[in-house]
Amino acid sequence: MTRLGDSVTRTSDLLAQDLSSDQAVERLLTETKARRYLDLSDLPAKEQAELISSRSVEVLPGVEQLAARIEERRAEGRGLHIKLGIDPTAADVHLGHAVPVIVLSRFQRMGHDVTLLIGDFTAKIGDPSGRTAERPPLTDEEIAANLAGYRQQVRPFFDFEKVRFRQNSEWLSPYTFPELLELLSQVPASQLLQREDFRNRLAAGSGLTMSELLYPIAQALDSVALDCDVEVGGSDQLLNLQMGRKLMELRGQRPQLVLTMPLIEGTDGTGAKMSKSKGNYVGLTAAPDDVFGKIMSVPDRLMEPYLKAWTEWTDEEIELALGRVADRSLHPMDLKKVLAGEVVAALYGVEAAMAARAGFTAQFSRRSFSDVGELPGVDVAEHGTESVAVVLTKVLEFTPSVSAARRIAKQNGLRLVVETENGQKAVVLSEAAAARPLGEVLAESLSGAGAIGAAEVYLKAGRKLARVTDA
């Protein structure tokens, strides 16, 4: 049995235990955390290809061809050459960005070579994939700062000591105009305009610059320069990746295989892609409690894609956890806690994951905020004339701006919670209520300010909690 097979046997046994138990969960997280570093080089080529394809949307031209290329390189005494292109367009990275990196880590542990291609040249064009408008170009200073942030934040998922870095300015900057014209004469314009986002923008009367139109050509030239076996990218990059195959063939090279990764749905359950601009993301620099709580807030239907994206579980283990191959399945709440623990353990370690689990249980599962311990507080006598949104922003510093506080209210995430010996009662505050004075909202929502003295009252914004007093 392979090393992975041994780990799967142990994990399957752990999944059959009572995972409402902290002790069982800690043993499971310890096992699956260790799997992130497991040597996979002993897997046969076919199993390697299947393990990679199980986390891919598409493998082109096919899984069989990937297995054959692995076998061929093994016979030559080396591994595949894998490429992932990165346009460092933002300093903050979220869990959606970690998906291809986790797959690259598997490739590394299978004995293959990875090159991270830094798009310092193409970042000055701006990748239009999935965009509805032009993306502004970046300066050299912005690119350097964003790259440094990216490396630091994805480090828990990836061994940067075993990777090669290249910058595409090496070959794109000296590229001459006659060379470009010769190349473009072999590429039909209709092929460049096949992109759905291009067609949508043109149909809507939006601008489309020539630099954006040539972006797939620039990315394809990266594949030509690196002469790689496999390129990994998001599913929205498919046409760009296929252009790489075409240009390699035109240059007499063996075309690369293409692996597309899923675009992860955001935590709000609306179907939109995880995105910082939409606020439906889990940042890789977020505190362990915030990471855990954010994942606990997602709809149950996202458990399967999230387990596939961020854990090292096999498909069989995920099927087992979801109750599809046995009579027993995990309770959705228990499964969600395990997933949240998996992500925190990957970022901060098992000890931090168990601490975040305990904190969540104390704050939410027991339904008693008085067990939480020290909480920030807001005094109605001092701040009652200020709006709820201002209190959240300037007094408690729960939100970066008043408009952000109002957005939480608009999403039904702002509440007053009254806790007595008989339990809790929550009052959802509307966006209009968030703009009104705290004292008025309390008096109206709790049938008079005297309710504050008769029970514990809390202001809850998303997962953040504060005690309200009338001292």
C-alpha positions in Angstrom: 0.0 0.0 0.0 1.2 3.5 -0.8 1.8 6.1 1.9 -1.3 7.9 0.7 -3.2 4.6 1.0 -2.1 4.2 4.6 -3.3 7.8 5.4 -6.6 7.2 3.7 -7.2 4.1 5.8 -6.5 6.0 9.0 -8.7 9.0 8.0 -11.6 6.7 7.0 -11.4 5.2 10.5 -11.5 8.7 12.1 -14.4 9.8 9.9 -16.4 6.9 11.3 -16.0 8.2 14.8 -18.2 10.8 16.7 -16.9 14.0 15.2 -18.9 16.1 17.6 -16.1 15.1 20.0 -13.2 17.6 20.3 -10.7 14.7 20.8 -11.8 12.9 17.6 -11.6 16.1 15.6 -8.2 16.9 16.9 -6.9 13.4 15.8 -8.5 13.9 12.4 -7.0 17.3 11.9 -3.6 16.0 13.0 -3.8 13.2 10.4 -5.0 15.4 7.5 -2.6 18.2 8.3 0.3 15.8 8.0 -1.1 14.7 4.6 -0.4 18.1 3.2 3.3 17.2 3.4 3.0 13.6 2.4 5.4 12.3 -0.3 3.2 11.2 -3.2 6.1 10.1 -5.5 5.3 6.4 -5.0 1.9 6.7 -6.7 1.7 5.1 -10.2 1.3 7.6 -13.1 -2.3 6.7 -13.6 -3.2 7.4 -9.9 -1.2 10.7 -10.0 -3.2 11.8 -13.0 -6.5 10.8 -11.4 -5.6 12.6 -8.1 -4.8 15.8 -10.0 -7.8 15.6 -12.3 -10.2 15.1 -9.4 -9.5 18.7 -8.4 -9.7 20.1 -12.0 -12.6 21.3 -14.0 -10.9 20.2 -17.3 -7.8 18.2 -18.3 -7.0 18.8 -22.0 -6.5 16.8 -24.1 -7.4 14.2 -21.4 -6.5 12.4 -18.2 -5.0 9.5 -20.2 -2.6 11.9 -21.9 -1.6 13.4 -18.5 -0.8 9.9 -17.2 1.1 9.1 -20.4 3.2 12.3 -20.1 4.0 11.5 -16.4 5.1 8.0 -17.4 7.2 9.3 -20.2 9.0 11.8 -18.0 9.6 9.2 -15.4 11.3 7.0 -18.1 13.6 10.0 -18.8 14.4 10.2 -15.1 12.6 13.5 -14.4 9.2 14.9 -13.6 6.8 17.1 -15.5 7.4 20.8 -15.9 4.4 22.6 -14.5 3.6 26.3 -15.0 1.3 28.6 -13.1 1.2 32.2 -14.3 0.6 34.9 -11.6 -0.3 38.5 -12.4 0.3 40.1 -9.0 -2.7 42.5 -9.2 -3.5 42.7 -5.4 -1.6 42.6 -2.1 -4.3 40.7 -0.3 -4.9 37.0 -1.1 -8.0 34.9 -0.2 -8.8 31.2 -0.1 -10.0 31.3 -3.8 -6.4 32.1 -4.8 -5.2 29.1 -2.9 -7.0 26.5 -5.0 -4.4 26.2 -7.9 -1.5 26.4 -5.4 -2.8 23.4 -3.4 -2.8 21.4 -6.7 0.7 22.6 -7.4 1.7 21.4 -4.0 0.5 17.9 -5.0 2.5 18.1 -8.2 5.6 19.0 -6.1 5.1 16.1 -3.8 4.6 13.7 -6.7 8.2 14.6 -7.8 7.4 17.2 -10.6 8.9 20.6 -11.1 7.0 23.8 -10.8 7.7 27.2 -12.2 5.8 30.2 -11.0 5.6 32.7 -13.9 5.4 36.2 -12.5 3.5 38.3 -15.1 5.4 41.6 -14.4 5.0 42.5 -18.1 1.4 41.3 -18.6 0.3 42.9 -15.3 1.0 46.2 -17.0 -1.6 45.2 -19.6 -4.1 43.8 -17.2 -5.7 40.3 -17.6 -9.3 40.9 -18.8 -10.5 37.5 -17.8 -13.9 37.7 -16.2 -13.9 41.5 -16.3 -16.7 43.7 -17.4 -14.4 46.8 -17.9 -10.8 47.5 -18.6 -8.4 46.7 -15.7 -5.9 49.5 -15.0 -2.2 48.6 -15.5 0.2 48.4 -12.5 3.5 50.1 -11.8 6.7 48.2 -11.1 6.5 49.2 -7.4 2.9 47.9 -7.1 3.8 44.6 -8.8 6.8 44.0 -6.4 4.7 44.8 -3.3 1.8 42.6 -4.4 4.2 39.7 -5.2 5.8 39.9 -1.8 2.3 39.8 -0.2 1.2 36.8 -2.3 4.3 34.7 -1.4 3.9 35.4 2.3 0.2 34.6 2.4 0.1 31.4 0.3 3.2 29.9 2.0 1.2 27.6 4.3 -0.1 25.8 1.2 3.1 25.7 -0.9 6.8 25.0 -0.6 8.5 28.0 -2.2 11.9 26.5 -1.6 11.2 24.0 -4.4 9.9 26.3 -7.0 11.5 28.3 -9.8 10.5 31.9 -10.4 10.6 33.5 -13.9 9.4 36.9 -15.0 7.8 37.2 -18.4 9.5 40.6 -19.0 12.6 38.5 -19.8 11.2 37.5 -23.2 8.3 39.9 -23.8 10.1 43.2 -23.3 12.7 42.6 -26.1 10.0 41.2 -28.4 10.0 43.3 -31.6 7.1 44.6 -33.6 8.0 42.7 -36.8 8.1 39.5 -34.7 4.7 40.3 -33.3 3.2 40.9 -36.7 4.6 37.7 -38.1 3.1 35.8 -35.1 -0.3 37.6 -35.4 -0.5 36.7 -39.1 -0.9 33.0 -38.0 -3.6 33.6 -35.4 -7.2 34.2 -36.6 -8.8 37.3 -35.0 -12.0 35.3 -34.6 -10.2 33.0 -32.2 -9.2 36.0 -30.0 -12.8 37.2 -30.0 -14.3 33.9 -28.9 -14.0 34.9 -25.3 -17.4 35.3 -23.7 -16.4 38.3 -21.6 -15.1 40.1 -24.8 -18.4 39.4 -26.6 -20.4 40.6 -23.7 -18.5 43.8 -23.4 -18.7 44.6 -27.1 -22.4 43.8 -27.1 -22.9 46.2 -24.1 -21.0 48.9 -26.0 -18.1 48.8 -23.5 -14.5 49.5 -24.5 -12.0 46.8 -25.5 -8.5 47.8 -26.0 -6.0 46.2 -28.3 -3.7 45.5 -25.4 -6.5 43.4 -23.8 -7.1 41.6 -27.1 -3.4 40.7 -27.3 -3.2 39.5 -23.7 -3.9 35.8 -24.6 -1.0 36.1 -27.1 1.3 37.4 -24.4 0.4 34.6 -22.0 0.8 32.0 -24.8 4.3 33.3 -25.5 5.1 32.5 -21.8 4.4 28.8 -22.5 6.6 29.0 -25.6 9.5 30.5 -23.7 9.2 28.0 -20.8 8.4 25.0 -23.0 6.4 23.4 -20.2 4.5 20.1 -20.1 1.4 21.4 -18.2 -0.1 24.8 -17.5 -2.5 25.3 -14.6 -5.1 28.2 -14.5 -8.6 29.1 -13.5 -11.5 27.9 -15.6 -11.9 31.5 -16.9 -8.4 31.2 -18.4 -9.3 28.3 -20.7 -9.0 30.2 -24.0 -5.7 31.8 -22.9 -4.3 28.3 -22.0 -5.5 26.9 -25.3 -3.7 29.7 -27.1 -0.5 28.5 -25.4 -1.1 25.1 -27.0 -1.6 26.7 -30.4 1.5 28.9 -30.3 3.7 26.0 -29.0 2.5 23.9 -32.0 3.2 26.8 -34.4 6.8 27.0 -33.0 7.3 23.3 -33.5 7.0 22.4 -29.8 5.0 19.7 -28.2 1.8 21.4 -26.9 1.3 21.7 -23.2 -1.5 19.9 -21.4 -4.0 22.2 -19.8 -5.5 22.0 -16.3 -8.3 24.4 -15.4 -9.2 24.9 -11.7 -12.7 25.7 -10.4 -13.6 29.3 -9.5 -14.7 29.1 -5.9 -18.1 30.4 -5.0 -18.1 33.1 -2.3 -19.2 32.5 1.3 -22.5 34.5 1.0 -24.1 31.7 -1.0 -25.3 34.0 -3.8 -23.5 32.1 -6.5 -21.0 34.9 -7.1 -17.3 34.0 -7.3 -15.2 34.6 -4.1 -14.0 38.2 -4.4 -12.7 40.8 -2.1 -14.8 43.5 -3.9 -18.0 41.5 -3.0 -17.0 40.9 0.6 -17.7 37.2 0.2 -14.2 35.9 0.8 -11.9 34.4 3.5 -8.6 36.3 3.7 -5.5 34.3 4.2 -4.3 36.9 6.8 -7.6 36.8 8.8 -7.3 35.7 12.4 -8.1 32.0 13.2 -11.4 32.9 14.9 -12.5 34.9 11.9 -11.5 32.2 9.4 -13.4 29.6 11.4 -16.5 31.8 11.9 -16.6 32.8 8.3 -16.6 29.2 7.1 -19.3 28.3 9.7 -21.6 30.9 8.1 -21.7 29.4 4.6 -24.6 27.4 3.2 -24.4 23.6 3.7 -24.4 23.1 -0.1 -20.9 24.6 -0.3 -19.4 21.9 1.9 -18.5 19.5 -1.0 -16.8 22.1 -3.3 -15.0 23.6 -0.3 -13.8 20.2 0.9 -12.5 19.5 -2.6 -10.8 22.9 -2.9 -9.0 23.3 0.4 -8.5 19.9 1.9 -6.3 16.9 1.0 -9.2 14.5 1.4 -9.8 12.0 -1.4 -13.1 11.9 -3.2 -13.9 8.6 -1.4 -13.4 10.3 2.0 -15.6 13.2 1.0 -18.3 10.8 -0.2 -18.0 9.0 3.1 -18.4 12.3 5.1 -21.4 13.3 3.1 -23.1 9.9 3.7 -23.1 8.7 0.0 -21.3 5.4 0.5 -22.5 4.4 4.0 -25.6 4.6 6.1 -23.9 7.1 8.5 -22.9 10.7 7.6 -21.7 13.6 9.6 -24.2 16.1 10.9 -23.9 19.2 8.7 -22.8 21.3 11.6 -20.1 18.8 12.6 -18.9 18.5 9.1 -18.7 22.3 8.8 -16.7 22.5 12.0 -14.3 20.0 10.6 -13.9 21.9 7.4 -13.4 25.2 9.3 -10.8 23.4 11.4 -9.0 22.0 8.3 -8.6 25.5 6.9 -7.4 27.1 10.2 -5.0 24.1 10.7 -3.5 24.6 7.3 -3.0 28.4 8.0 -2.1 28.3 11.7 -1.7 24.7 12.9 -3.9 22.2 14.7 -3.7 23.9 18.1 -5.0 27.2 16.7 -7.8 25.3 14.9 -8.9 23.6 18.1 -8.8 26.9 20.0 -11.0 28.5 17.2 -13.4 25.6 17.4 -13.7 26.0 21.2 -14.2 29.8 20.8 -17.0 29.3 18.3 -18.7 26.7 20.5 -18.6 29.0 23.4 -19.9 32.0 21.5 -22.5 30.4 19.3 -23.3 26.7 19.8 -24.0 27.1 23.5 -26.2 30.1 22.8 -24.8 32.0 25.8 -22.7 35.0 25.1 -22.0 35.4 28.8 -19.7 32.4 28.5 -17.5 34.1 26.0 -15.4 36.1 28.5 -14.2 39.6 27.8 -16.0 41.5 25.1 -15.8 45.1 23.9 -18.5 47.2 25.2 -20.6 50.3 24.3 -22.2 52.6 26.9 -25.6 53.9 25.9 -25.3 56.8 28.3 -22.2 58.0 26.4 -22.9 57.0 22.9 -26.7 56.7 22.7 -27.1 59.8 20.5 -24.7 58.4 17.9 -26.1 56.3 15.1 -25.6 52.5 15.3 -23.4 52.6 12.2 -21.2 55.3 13.7 -20.9 53.3 16.9 -19.9 50.2 14.9 -17.3 52.2 13.0 -15.8 54.7 15.4 -16.5 53.3 18.9 -16.2 49.6 18.4 -14.2 49.6 15.2 -16.1 46.6 14.0 -16.4 48.1 10.4 -14.0 50.2 8.3 -16.7 52.7 7.4 -20.3 53.7 8.1 -21.3 52.5 4.7 -19.8 49.1 5.5 -21.9 49.0 8.7 -25.0 49.7 6.7 -24.2 47.0 4.2 -24.0 44.5 7.1 -27.5 45.6 8.1 -28.8 45.4 4.5 -27.6 41.7 4.5 -29.5 41.0 7.8 -26.2 40.7 9.7 -26.9 43.4 12.3 -28.8 42.4 15.4 -29.5 43.3 19.0 -29.5 40.2 21.2 -31.2 40.0 24.6 -30.1 37.2 26.8 -31.9 36.0 29.9 -32.1 32.8 32.0 -34.7 31.6 29.5 -32.5 32.0 26.5 -31.9 34.6 23.8 -34.1 36.8 21.6 -32.6 38.5 18.6 -33.9 41.7 16.9 -32.7 42.1 13.3 -31.8 45.8 12.7 -32.6 47.2 9.2 -30.4 49.4 7.2 -32.6 52.4 8.2 -32.2 51.4 11.9 -28.4 51.4 11.5 -28.6 55.1 10.5 -30.6 56.0 13.7 -29.3 56.8 17.2 -28.3 53.8 19.2 -30.4 54.9 22.2 -33.6 55.3 20.1 -33.1 51.9 18.4 -32.6 50.2 21.8 -35.7 51.8 23.3 -37.8 50.8 20.3 -36.4 47.3 19.8 -36.3 46.3 23.5 -39.5 48.0 24.6 -37.7 50.6 26.7 -34.2 51.3 27.8 -35.0 49.6 31.1 -34.6 46.3 29.4 -30.9 46.8 29.5 -30.8 46.5 33.2 -33.1 43.5 33.3 -31.0 41.3 31.0 -27.7 41.2 29.1 -27.9 43.0 25.8 -25.5 42.5 22.9 -24.9 44.3 19.6 -23.9 41.7 17.0 -22.5 42.7 13.5 -21.7 39.7 11.5 -19.6 37.5 13.7 -18.4 40.4 15.9 -20.1 40.9 19.3 -20.2 43.8 21.8 -21.9 44.1 25.2 -24.3 47.0 25.5 -24.5 48.7 29.0 -26.3 51.7 30.5 -23.8 52.4 33.2 
